[in-house]
Amino acid sequence: MEDQAIRILDVVTILCTGLMVGNELAVSAFVNPAIWKRDDQAIASLLASSLGRFMPFWYAVSLVLIGVEAYLRRDGAGEMLLLIAAGVWMAMIVYSLVMLVPINNRLAEDGGGIGPERLANGPYTMG
């Protein structure tokens, strides 16, 4: 029974993190360019505010699931990979909080006129 519960946890963790990564890829590679081509800032603002409410919860749940996996597999074959995954996930969360959340908040508040050119030359760029 315990082995079956761990397998179910494996599937839930993979689905949760995989869907998160797929969602982030879809938004950045397909949704944002499509919105910018249409220059429809109302949709961009709506998307930013709805994802901005839900994504922090999703990030936290994924991190907890990875942490539980690492704890259950301590001293096991995949322990190091799970610890690395947890570290990468934490780095992703920090990066999102420092770099992406300010952009998302600005887009959610004032959707008007934010496009790739303004974001690239705005106060949130690294360079």
C-alpha positions as CSV (number, residue, x, y, z in Angstrom):
1,M,0.0,0.0,0.0
2,E,2.8,2.4,0.9
3,D,4.5,1.7,-2.5
4,Q,1.3,2.5,-4.3
5,A,0.8,5.8,-2.4
6,I,4.4,6.9,-3.4
7,R,3.6,6.1,-7.0
8,I,0.5,8.2,-6.8
9,L,2.5,11.0,-5.3
10,D,5.0,10.6,-8.1
11,V,2.3,11.0,-10.7
12,V,0.7,14.0,-8.9
13,T,4.1,15.7,-8.6
14,I,5.0,15.2,-12.2
15,L,1.6,16.4,-13.4
16,C,1.7,19.5,-11.2
17,T,5.2,20.6,-12.1
18,G,4.8,19.5,-15.7
19,L,1.6,21.5,-16.2
20,M,3.3,24.5,-14.5
21,V,6.2,24.4,-16.9
22,G,3.9,23.9,-19.8
23,N,1.7,26.8,-18.8
24,E,4.7,29.1,-18.4
25,L,6.0,28.0,-21.8
26,A,2.7,28.5,-23.5
27,V,2.1,32.0,-22.0
28,S,5.6,33.2,-22.9
29,A,6.0,31.6,-26.3
30,F,2.4,31.7,-27.7
31,V,0.0,33.8,-25.7
32,N,2.1,36.9,-25.1
33,P,3.2,37.3,-28.8
34,A,-0.4,36.8,-29.9
35,I,-1.7,39.5,-27.6
36,W,1.1,41.9,-28.6
37,K,0.3,41.3,-32.3
38,R,-3.4,42.2,-31.7
39,D,-2.4,45.0,-29.4
40,D,-5.3,43.9,-27.1
41,Q,-4.2,45.2,-23.7
42,A,-7.5,44.5,-22.0
43,I,-6.9,40.8,-22.6
44,A,-3.3,41.1,-21.5
45,S,-4.4,42.8,-18.3
46,L,-7.1,40.2,-17.6
47,L,-4.6,37.3,-18.2
48,A,-2.0,38.9,-16.0
49,S,-4.4,39.5,-13.1
50,S,-5.9,36.0,-13.2
51,L,-2.6,34.2,-13.5
52,G,-1.1,36.5,-10.9
53,R,-3.6,35.3,-8.4
54,F,-3.3,31.6,-9.1
55,M,0.4,31.1,-10.0
56,P,2.0,31.7,-6.5
57,F,-0.3,28.9,-5.1
58,W,0.8,26.6,-7.9
59,Y,4.5,27.3,-7.4
60,A,4.1,26.7,-3.7
61,V,2.2,23.4,-4.2
62,S,4.8,22.2,-6.7
63,L,7.7,23.0,-4.3
64,V,5.9,21.2,-1.4
65,L,5.4,18.2,-3.6
66,I,9.0,18.1,-4.7
67,G,10.1,18.5,-1.0
68,V,7.9,15.6,0.1
69,E,9.3,13.5,-2.7
70,A,12.8,14.4,-1.6
71,Y,12.0,13.6,2.1
72,L,10.4,10.2,1.3
73,R,13.4,9.3,-0.9
74,R,16.1,10.3,1.5
75,D,19.0,7.9,1.4
76,G,17.6,6.5,-1.9
77,A,18.6,6.4,-5.5
78,G,16.9,9.6,-6.6
79,E,17.6,11.8,-3.6
80,M,20.2,14.0,-5.2
81,L,18.2,14.6,-8.3
82,L,15.2,15.6,-6.2
83,L,17.3,18.0,-4.1
84,I,18.6,19.5,-7.2
85,A,15.0,19.8,-8.6
86,A,14.0,21.5,-5.3
87,G,16.9,23.9,-5.6
88,V,16.1,24.8,-9.2
89,W,12.4,25.2,-8.3
90,M,13.3,27.6,-5.4
91,A,15.6,29.6,-7.8
92,M,12.6,29.8,-10.2
93,I,10.4,31.1,-7.5
94,V,13.0,33.7,-6.5
95,Y,13.5,34.8,-10.1
96,S,9.7,35.1,-10.6
97,L,9.3,37.2,-7.5
98,V,12.2,39.5,-8.3
99,M,11.8,39.8,-12.1
100,L,8.4,38.6,-13.3
101,V,6.0,39.7,-10.6
102,P,6.7,43.4,-11.0
103,I,6.1,43.1,-14.8
104,N,2.9,41.1,-14.2
105,N,1.7,43.6,-11.6
106,R,2.3,46.5,-13.9
107,L,0.6,44.8,-16.7
108,A,-2.4,43.9,-14.5
109,E,-2.7,47.4,-13.2
110,D,-2.1,49.4,-16.3
111,G,-2.6,47.2,-19.3
112,G,-2.6,50.1,-21.7
113,G,0.4,50.4,-23.9
114,I,2.6,47.6,-22.5
115,G,4.1,45.7,-25.4
116,P,7.4,43.9,-26.0
117,E,9.1,47.2,-26.9
118,R,8.1,49.0,-23.7
119,L,9.0,46.0,-21.5
120,A,12.3,45.6,-23.2
121,N,13.2,49.2,-22.6
122,G,11.4,49.7,-19.3
123,P,12.6,49.7,-15.7
124,Y,12.3,46.0,-15.3
125,T,15.0,45.0,-17.7
126,M,18.3,43.5,-16.4
127,G,20.5,45.6,-18.6
